[in-house]
Amino acid sequence: MTTEKKKIRLKDISNRTDEPLITVTADDLMPFPPPLDQRGKKAPYSPLSEDQKKSYECSLDGVSALALPKPKSKQEEEKLVECFLGGLRKLLSQNDNWLFWQPLIQSLESCVRCQTCSDACPVYVSSGNQEIYRPTYKSEILRRIINKYIKKRGKILSKLTGGDIELNWPTVARLAELAYRCSLCRRCAQRCPLGSDNGLIGRELRKLFSQEMGIAPKELHDSGTVQQLRVGASTGISSAAFQGMVEFMEDEIEEKWGKRIKIPVDKEGADILIIHNSGEFMSWIENPVAFAIIFEAAGLSWTLSSEIYGYEATNYGTWYDDVQFARIALKQVEVARKLKVKKMVMGECGHAHKGLIVIADRILMDEMNFPRESFLPLLEDLILHDRLKLDPRKNNFPATLHDPCNFVRLMGIVEPQRRILKKICPQFREMEPHGVDNYCCGGGSGFAIMNSMNFKEWRENISSRMKLKQILETFSDVLDPGMRKYVCAPCSNCKGAIRDILASNDLWERHSIYYGGLVELVANAMVDLKKPFIEWEWH
Amino acid sequence: MGAMILFIFYGSILFFILATALRVRKCIRAPIHLHWELYKGSSIYELTEWWAKTHGTFVEKLWSMVLDLLFLREFYHRNRRFWYPLYVFHTGLYLLILWHAWLFIRAGVGGIETVSIFGWVWGTFSTLLTFLGGLSIVIMRMTDEELKAYYPPIHYLKWIFLLLTLVGGIIAVDIHFHSSMPALLKYVREQVTFQNFEHKLHPALAPALHVLFASVWLVYLPFSHVFQLFFRYYHYLRWDDVPNARGGEIGRRIKDYLERPATWSAPHIQSGKRWREVASELQQTPATGPK
C-alpha cells in the first residue's frame, strides 16, 4: 500500500528542519521496460548513516553531493546566509558577472511559468515527478528571493510577486544541493518557448557557491580543477606518467593488432594537436589507441602533447566556476600555441568540446585565439572521402548512438557522427528521442565523477534512469545474450555513466549490452587490422 | 479628471517611446557574454575550420522569428494544450493591434461617414477572440495545480486588468458609440488631430476609462515578454554563434571587461585583481568548504 505523499510547495525550501523535504522511494520511480520490469523494486538510494546526517547537510532529499558541513552556530549560519546574499548580488551585477549576466537575466525574467520544460527533464520524470527536481523549482525560488531580498519592492509588491520564501540557512543549504540535482543538459531550455534556461540558472547557482562561498564538490574542485592546474590533469597523471602510457599504447598496438606505430608526441608544427580527456588513458586506453591507428592510417600530420596541461581536455570549470574555467582554457591553448601546431582537435569529450571550442571563444584574445575544432568533422572527412579502408561487415551487430548533450543541443554537431555510423555499422539504430532532443546520460555536469556518500546511487537510479530506459527500448528486439550489442557513447563522462548503469543492472552479463566510443567502431571496421579492434571485454 | 486622462494618455505614449528606447539601449549596452547558445539542429561546428564559414543571413533569422511570433510555433510543438488558448489570445491581440493602427490611420485620412461595417466586425471579432483566449488562460492558470503553484498573484491582476480593458473597449464602442464606426472614427480623429479640446477635457466615462486602461498597457508593454523575446532570446541565445575573429569587434569589447576587477570572494579567487590577471596567474589554493 502506498501512502499519499505531502505536496511540496516552493516555500518548503525554507523549512527549519533537518528532515529531507522528500525521499524518493522505489514506488516513485519511472518504471523500466523489459527485461528490468520484472526485477524486484529497490530504493533508489540508501539513507545516510546517522553520523553522516549529523555532520552534513542532507535536508533536501537525503542525498549529499557536496558533503556540506553543518554550521556549528547560529552566527555561522547567519554569516553564510549573508555571504550567499552577497554572492547573489554579484551574480545579478553586470560588472561582477559580465560573463553570463545577459543570459542569466533573460532566463530569470522571461519565464512565464507554463511548465513546458518539466516533462523535458529526465531527472524530474525519472524520479516520478518529484516537485523539487522540476526545472522551474530552484529558478522560481531564486526569482522570489531576488524580488524579496535584492529588489526590496516593499511588503505589498513583494507579496504579490510571491515573497513567501524565507532566506535562512536551510534554504541556502538546500539550494546548494539542488544546484547539483540538475545535470545542465539544458533539455528544458531547448523546450522553453521563451528561451528561459533553467540549466544556466543551475550553473550560475553553482558558480555563486563556488566563487563566493568556496562551496563545490571535491571531485570537481579539489581533485578536479585545482589538481589539473597543479599537475596538468584532473586524473592526476603527470607528464612522465603520460609518456609512459604512450609507450604502452605503442606496444599494445603492435602486440594486439600487429602494427608498429610511432605515436607522435610534442611534434612541433604538426597540423593537428589532439587532446583527449585524460580519463581515457586511465580507463579506456583503447580510445586514444584507436585515434592513433586511424590518424596514422590516414597519413595525418598530428601529435599528442606531453606538456603539462597538454594531455588533458577536461575543464570542469565549465560546470561550476568561471575563474577556474578561464584558467584551464588559457593553459590548454598556450600549449598548442607553443607547439606551433595548426589547430587543436578535441577528442571524445563532450564538455571539452563545448568548453574550449564554444564557451572559451570569448576569453581567448589575440594570439591566444587559436583554431580549435571537434574530431567529428575531421573523422567524417576521412571516412566519407575513403581515406581509410573500411569493411562495415566487421561491425555487423546492433549498435546505437548516445548523443552527448554537449555535441548536439549545446553545439549543433548532429549529423557527422550519424553519417559515420551509417557507413560503418550495418545494424545502426537510433535511440528515441535523439539528436538535439536526446536525453542526458545522467552523468553530465560532473555527475559521472561525483561519488560522495550516496550520490552515486542517486545518479545511477534517478539521473541515468531515462538513458537506461532508452537503451533497453532500442535493443528490445535483440535482448538475447547470444547477440552482442554496442552503445556508442563518444564522450568520456557519458561513457562512464553508461558503464555504471549497464554494470549495476548486469546488462553485459545477462544481455550482452556493451558500450564504447565512436573511434573504436571505426578502428574495428578497418580491413588491415589483424584482429577485431573491439575485444568485448567488460571494463 | 479630463485633463488627467489627457495627460495620462499622451504621457503614456511618450513613456512607451522613451521606455522602449531605454530598454533597447540597455540591451545593446549589456556586457558581451560568453558563448552559451542552444542549437535546434546542425551548426557550423559540423564543419572543419568553422571559424571561416558564413552564418545564416539576417533575413533568414528574422523570418524565423516572425513565424515564431505569428504562430507561436514553439508552444505548438512543445505544449499543445497551452497553445490553443494562447494562440486564440495572441491572434486576437495581433488583430486588435492592427485594428487600432487602422483606426488611427482611417481617422486621419478619407471621409469617415463612408466607412464600411467591416471595421466594426474586425474590431469586435478581435476583441472577442482576445477575451476568449485570455479568459481561457486565466481559467487554466487557476485550475491547473501545476500552473497555479508557480504563478505569483501579480500576474492574475495583470490578466484581470487586461480582460477589463477589453470589456471597456466593447462598452465604449457598442454602448457609448452605439456600434457606429463613423462616431468612433470622429472621436479618434479628435484625439489624433488635437481638435475639439473642450470635448477632450470633458470626455464621456466609457471612452475615457478605455483610454485610461489602454494607457496603462502602453506603460507596461516595454517591460513585457514580447520585447525580451527579440532582444534577448533571438539575438543573444539563438543567433549568437558569431566567432570571435582576431582584431574584431567582439575581442575589443571583451578586452575592456578583462581589465575590470574580479570581485568574487572565495579563497581560490584573487579578489580585486583584474580578470585578465586572475585568469592567467595561478594560485594553488583549494577552495571547498565554506570560507
Contacts between the chains, C-beta under 8 A, distances in Angstrom:
chain1	res1	chain2	res2	distance
A	9	B	149	6.7
A	10	B	149	6.9
A	10	B	150	7.2
A	68	B	290	7.8
A	69	B	289	7.0
A	69	B	290	7.4
A	71	B	290	7.8
A	80	B	290	5.8
A	83	B	265	7.7
A	83	B	290	7.6
A	83	B	291	7.4
A	86	B	265	7.4
A	87	B	264	7.7
A	87	B	265	7.9
A	90	B	263	6.2
A	90	B	264	6.4
A	94	B	30	6.7
A	94	B	31	5.4
A	95	B	260	6.3
A	95	B	263	7.5
A	96	B	263	4.9
A	96	B	264	7.1
A	98	B	31	3.6
A	98	B	32	7.7
A	98	B	33	6.9
A	98	B	257	4.9
A	98	B	260	7.3
A	99	B	33	5.9
A	99	B	34	5.0
A	99	B	257	8.0
A	100	B	33	5.5
A	100	B	34	6.5
A	100	B	36	6.8
A	101	B	30	6.7
A	101	B	31	5.7
A	101	B	33	6.2
A	102	B	30	4.9
A	102	B	31	6.9
A	102	B	33	4.6
A	102	B	232	6.9
A	102	B	236	5.6
A	103	B	33	6.0
A	103	B	36	5.1
A	103	B	232	7.8
A	103	B	236	6.6
A	103	B	237	6.5
A	105	B	30	8.0
A	105	B	232	7.6
A	106	B	228	6.6
A	106	B	232	3.8
A	106	B	233	6.6
A	106	B	236	6.8
A	106	B	237	6.8
A	109	B	228	6.1
A	110	B	225	5.9
A	110	B	228	5.0
A	110	B	229	7.5
A	110	B	232	6.9
A	110	B	233	6.8
A	112	B	225	6.4
A	113	B	147	6.6
A	113	B	150	4.3
A	113	B	151	5.2
A	113	B	155	7.9
A	114	B	75	7.7
A	114	B	79	6.1
A	114	B	82	5.4
A	114	B	147	7.2
A	115	B	146	5.3
A	115	B	147	6.3
A	115	B	150	7.1
A	116	B	75	7.3
A	116	B	78	5.0
A	116	B	79	4.1
A	116	B	82	6.9
A	118	B	146	7.4
A	136	B	150	6.0
A	140	B	150	5.3
A	144	B	152	7.8
A	157	B	154	7.6
A	159	B	153	7.4
A	160	B	152	6.5
A	160	B	153	5.0
A	160	B	154	4.0
A	160	B	157	7.1
A	161	B	152	4.9
A	161	B	153	8.0
A	161	B	154	5.4
A	162	B	152	3.8
A	162	B	153	7.4
A	186	B	38	6.3
A	189	B	38	5.8
A	190	B	38	5.4
A	190	B	40	7.7
A	191	B	78	5.3
A	192	B	74	7.8
A	192	B	78	8.0
A	193	B	72	7.1
A	193	B	74	3.5
A	193	B	75	4.8
A	193	B	78	6.0
A	193	B	79	7.2
A	194	B	74	7.8
A	194	B	225	6.3
A	194	B	228	7.6
A	194	B	229	6.6
A	194	B	233	6.3
A	195	B	38	7.9
A	195	B	229	7.8
A	195	B	232	7.2
A	195	B	233	3.7
A	195	B	237	4.7
A	195	B	238	7.3
A	197	B	36	7.7
A	197	B	38	7.7
A	197	B	237	7.5
A	200	B	36	6.6
A	210	B	266	6.3
A	210	B	287	6.9
A	211	B	264	3.9
A	211	B	265	7.8
A	211	B	266	5.2
A	211	B	269	6.0
A	212	B	264	5.5
A	212	B	265	5.4
A	212	B	266	5.9
A	213	B	266	6.5
A	213	B	290	5.6
A	213	B	291	6.3
A	214	B	266	4.2
A	214	B	267	5.5
A	214	B	268	7.3
A	214	B	287	4.2
A	214	B	288	6.5
A	214	B	289	6.1
A	214	B	290	6.1
A	214	B	291	4.3
A	215	B	288	6.8
A	215	B	289	7.4
A	215	B	290	5.9
A	216	B	287	6.8
A	216	B	288	5.6
A	217	B	288	7.6
A	218	B	288	5.4
A	221	B	268	7.9
A	221	B	286	6.7
A	221	B	287	6.0
A	221	B	288	5.1
A	222	B	286	4.6
A	222	B	287	7.9
A	222	B	288	5.4
A	226	B	268	7.1
A	226	B	284	7.4
A	226	B	285	7.7
A	226	B	286	4.9
A	226	B	287	7.5
A	229	B	282	5.8
A	229	B	284	7.5
A	230	B	284	6.0
A	322	B	34	7.9
A	323	B	262	6.8
A	323	B	264	7.1
A	323	B	268	7.1
A	323	B	269	5.2
A	323	B	278	5.9
A	323	B	279	6.7
A	324	B	268	7.2
A	326	B	275	7.8
A	326	B	278	7.8
A	326	B	279	3.8
A	327	B	279	5.6
A	327	B	280	7.5
A	327	B	282	6.7
A	330	B	279	5.9
A	330	B	280	5.8
A	343	B	49	7.8
A	357	B	45	6.7
A	358	B	35	4.7
A	358	B	37	7.6
A	358	B	45	7.4
A	358	B	241	7.8
A	359	B	34	5.1
A	359	B	35	5.3
A	359	B	36	6.8
A	360	B	34	7.7
A	361	B	34	7.7
A	361	B	35	5.3
A	361	B	243	6.3
A	361	B	244	4.9
A	362	B	32	6.8
A	362	B	33	7.6
A	362	B	34	5.0
A	362	B	35	6.1
A	362	B	244	5.4
A	362	B	250	6.4
A	362	B	254	5.3
A	363	B	34	6.9
A	363	B	254	7.0
A	363	B	258	7.6
A	363	B	279	6.8
A	364	B	244	7.0
A	365	B	251	5.6
A	365	B	254	6.7
A	365	B	255	6.1
A	365	B	258	7.3
A	366	B	246	6.4
A	366	B	251	7.4
A	369	B	244	6.2
A	369	B	245	7.9
A	369	B	246	5.2
A	369	B	251	7.2
A	371	B	49	7.0
A	371	B	51	6.5
A	373	B	45	7.4
A	373	B	48	6.2
A	373	B	49	7.0
A	373	B	50	6.3
A	374	B	45	6.2
A	376	B	46	7.3
A	377	B	45	7.9
A	377	B	46	5.8
A	377	B	47	5.7
A	377	B	48	4.6
A	377	B	50	7.9
A	378	B	48	6.1
A	381	B	48	6.4
A	408	B	39	7.3
A	409	B	38	6.0
A	409	B	39	6.2
A	410	B	37	7.9
A	410	B	38	6.9
A	410	B	39	7.2
A	411	B	39	6.5
A	411	B	43	6.6
A	411	B	45	5.1
A	412	B	39	3.3
A	412	B	41	6.7
A	412	B	42	5.6
A	412	B	43	2.5
A	412	B	44	7.5
A	412	B	45	5.6
A	412	B	46	6.8
A	412	B	241	7.9
A	413	B	42	7.7
A	413	B	43	7.0
A	413	B	45	5.1
A	413	B	46	5.2
A	414	B	39	7.8
A	414	B	41	6.1
A	414	B	42	5.2
A	414	B	46	7.1
A	415	B	42	5.5
A	415	B	46	6.1
A	416	B	46	5.6
A	435	B	41	7.6
A	436	B	39	6.1
A	436	B	40	6.0
A	436	B	41	6.2
